[in-house]
Amino acid sequence: MVDEGRVEDQAGLARGSAGGMSLDPKAQALLRVGEMAAAQPQGLDRQGVCSLEVRWILPGRLAAAMTEWFGRFPAETKVLEDAYLLDPHLPGLSVKVRERRALEVKQYRGSPGLLEVAGRARGRLESWRKWAFPHDPPVPDGGDSAGWRPVSKRRRISWLLQATGVGVLGLGEEPGCAVELTEIHVRGEAWWTLGFEATGPAAALGGELDAAAALVFAQALPDGVELGMDDSKSYAQWLRRRPGANDTGAFSRT
């Protein structure tokens, strides 16, 4: 697990070592993240948003049958272009630029276990804390920049709440669980992902995600699809392990 304050602490070390000397790429990345944290407008929550997540990422185009299966729930559909920082690798952190408008930093806080739905899904639960900072984009238009990997997404997302049912509210507005079915394209390859992200008070996260999973998996996935441990990973972990990736090593969370 990453210690509290590690983002700003490591960035501070990078700043302290910068006097008159060039920084290595990892120190430069930490410095940039620390600068963005320090530049937050007053009143913006410096504690970040706590989440409990599970995700599966599978190769190939998203089948129409999967879209119909997910269509039981009202969902917002959005086309996104995100870029993930892969090099330098920052252990315990996931860094991305969302739609060239915000830098999002996620701090891995351990796994409380597995989500298991017999005959339907089995995946690793991951606890995260997330911050988002508006900034000028570091990734040029037109594709990969040094260390960054662009990912195109067409995301369908629904917001499930134990107390009030189903909607399309935003993350963090009240305790609940976002469920998304997303088409992914990276370097000409087609993939798709199903993910759950519960947010709210820490004590409520497990219950919200379990309730959402029970609702979503109440109906079997089409065409005999079963989501297993081999496909259960975060975006950053997947990008590092994906065949053909420059860095084929496993995503080290700690």
NORWO-V5219 format. One record per pair of residues at least 4 apart in sequence whose C-alpha atoms are under 7 Angstrom apart, sorted by the first residue. I is the first residue (numbers start at 1). J is the second residue. If there is no record, write none. Layout:
BEGIN
I/J
I/J
END
This chain:
BEGIN
1/108
1/109
1/110
1/254
2/6
2/92
2/107
2/108
2/109
2/254
5/9
6/10
7/11
7/34
8/12
8/34
9/13
10/14
10/30
11/15
11/30
11/31
11/33
11/34
12/16
13/17
14/18
14/27
14/30
14/31
15/31
18/22
18/23
23/27
23/28
24/28
25/29
25/88
26/30
26/88
27/31
28/32
29/33
30/34
31/35
32/36
33/37
34/38
35/39
36/40
36/133
40/44
40/133
48/129
48/130
48/131
49/129
49/130
49/131
50/128
50/129
50/130
50/199
50/200
50/202
51/127
51/128
51/129
51/197
51/198
51/199
52/125
52/126
52/127
52/128
52/197
52/198
52/199
52/205
53/125
53/126
53/127
53/196
53/197
53/198
54/123
54/124
54/125
54/126
54/195
54/196
54/197
55/193
55/194
55/195
55/196
55/232
55/233
55/234
56/193
56/194
56/195
56/227
56/231
56/232
56/233
57/192
57/193
57/194
57/231
57/232
57/233
58/191
58/192
58/193
58/231
59/190
59/191
59/192
60/190
60/191
60/192
61/190
61/191
61/192
62/66
62/183
62/192
63/67
64/68
65/69
65/222
66/70
66/222
67/71
69/221
73/158
74/158
74/167
75/156
75/157
75/158
75/168
76/156
76/157
76/158
76/168
77/155
77/156
77/157
78/154
78/155
78/156
79/153
79/154
79/155
80/99
80/152
80/153
80/154
81/98
81/99
81/150
81/151
81/152
81/153
82/96
82/97
82/98
82/99
82/150
82/151
82/152
83/96
83/97
83/98
83/148
83/149
83/150
83/151
84/95
84/96
84/97
84/148
84/149
84/150
85/95
85/96
85/147
85/148
85/149
86/147
86/148
86/149
87/147
87/148
88/147
91/252
91/253
91/254
92/107
92/108
92/252
92/253
92/254
93/105
93/106
93/107
93/108
93/253
94/105
94/106
94/107
94/236
95/104
95/105
95/106
96/103
96/104
96/105
97/102
97/103
97/104
98/102
98/103
98/104
100/137
101/134
101/135
101/136
101/137
102/132
102/133
102/134
102/135
103/132
103/133
103/134
103/135
104/130
104/131
104/132
104/133
105/130
105/131
105/132
106/128
106/129
106/130
106/131
107/128
107/129
107/130
108/127
108/128
108/129
108/253
109/127
109/128
110/126
110/127
111/125
111/126
111/127
112/125
112/126
113/124
113/125
114/122
114/123
114/124
114/125
115/122
115/123
115/124
115/125
116/121
116/122
116/123
117/121
117/122
119/226
120/217
120/220
120/221
120/226
120/227
121/226
121/227
121/228
122/227
122/228
122/229
123/228
123/229
123/232
124/232
139/145
140/145
143/150
144/148
144/149
144/150
150/186
151/184
151/185
151/186
152/184
152/185
152/186
153/182
153/183
153/184
153/185
154/182
154/183
154/184
155/180
155/181
155/182
155/183
156/180
156/181
156/182
157/178
157/179
157/180
157/181
158/167
158/168
158/178
158/179
158/180
159/166
159/167
159/168
159/169
159/176
159/177
159/178
159/179
160/165
160/166
160/167
160/176
160/177
160/178
160/212
161/165
161/166
161/176
161/177
162/176
162/208
162/211
171/199
172/199
172/200
174/200
175/199
175/200
175/201
176/198
176/199
176/200
176/208
177/196
177/197
177/198
177/199
177/208
177/209
177/212
178/196
178/197
178/198
179/195
179/196
179/197
180/194
180/195
180/196
181/193
181/194
181/195
182/192
182/193
182/194
183/191
183/192
183/193
184/190
184/191
184/192
185/189
185/190
185/191
186/190
196/209
198/205
198/208
198/209
199/205
200/204
200/205
201/205
204/208
205/209
206/210
207/211
208/212
209/213
210/214
211/215
212/216
213/217
214/218
221/225
227/231
228/232
233/237
233/238
234/238
235/239
236/240
236/251
237/241
237/250
237/251
238/242
239/245
240/245
240/247
240/248
240/249
240/250
240/251
241/245
241/248
241/249
241/250
242/248
END
